[in-house]
């Protein structure tokens, strides 16, 4: 059926062209015409192949963002035959070196911006038969395919054929094509935590008035829920939904579990101020054991969460040791920097900036040493958040921006107002 349809479309196209091509279609020479077209295309690809290979190899070695951008633009200029020539570089092999991995990832990023329906079958074949990284990259590209129905059907089939990280990639790709696909929701019950985590990420931004029942079931499962705590926190703290006290309390109890890694417990507390529903007496009781914890990091994170939830007593308790440290060590830069870091965390940006500036003053000639990088960055961060963009730009210029730091700040959401500014954005180029 596909062959007949393709031939019919070709005949129609040739008829519309008129002239000699139309005559060829009617006098039985269509096959010769198609052979000539294919030969011309192959000749063009052979002409472009060395240029594509050179550009792709250089992409793997490129480090500066400007160089990557220039190489991508050079690939763009090669025209519609380039994607087919670039695609083989998606697979770096089974034991790739760092340069080969980077090359494959850069190729995937470029192909994502140049979708080509003719690459569907090669991508599907790579998703089934390629190296681990090649398969993952092919799955991601199938998730942005223009042939949405074919791609979704292929991903559903692949989902049942693979496991672990590849199945998680299938879920992510399928969600990009159809976020409401039943298989995405069903993946919340998968035995592999990576698949469950990916399903949660895919569902986090869907519009809703309350969490899905499947997510609440996962939350209440103390074993499975613990495996995907960061994703549960992100899902439940997403704006637009309503959470009841029971849901908030169930999530906060994970922070009290001593059998869990400290970072997982801290993740829960960092998300607590963003949970819809606010503070109630029942929710407040879940913090009692945390603020009394002998684990200093856990106690402080609990006090920060309560402060952000407008608990004045928690704020005083949080800042007391930092205030005392400044008072007893008024010429010690680190005392001001540490208090500034806490003030930044609780959203008191102007006072945080004052502490950072005092720390810089006390450092005197050593202020711009590489070891003080975080001090300057957080000063600028506080100023951006306080809408003092000129002051933030001045601080970054005073410290000096390496290419690595420019790249890091460009990707930092806190600095986006500065990056996108018509004047100060030039700092990050």
Secondary structure, 3 states (H helix, E strand, C coil): CHHHHHHHHHHHHHHHHCHHHHHHHHCCCHHHHHHHHHHHHHHHHHHHHHHHHHHHHHHHHCCCHHHHHHHHHHHHCCCCCHHHHHHHHHCCCCCCCHHHHHHHHHHHHHHHCCCCHHHHHHHHHHHHHCCHHHHHHHHHHHCCCCCHHHHHHHHHHHHHHCCHHHHHHHHHHHHHHCCCCHHHHHHHHCCCHHHHHHHHHHHHCCCCCCCCHHHHHHHHCHHHHHHCHHHHHHHHCCCCCCCCHHHHHHHHHHHCCCCCCHHHHHHHHHHHCCCCCCCCHHHHHCCHHHHCCCCHHHHHHHHHHHHHCCCHHHHHHHHHHHHHHHHHCCCCHHHHHHHHHHHHHCCCHHHHHHHHHHHHHHHHHHCCCHHHHHHHHHHHHHHHHCCCHHHHHHHHHHHCCCHHHHHHHHCCHHHHHHHCCCCHHHHHC
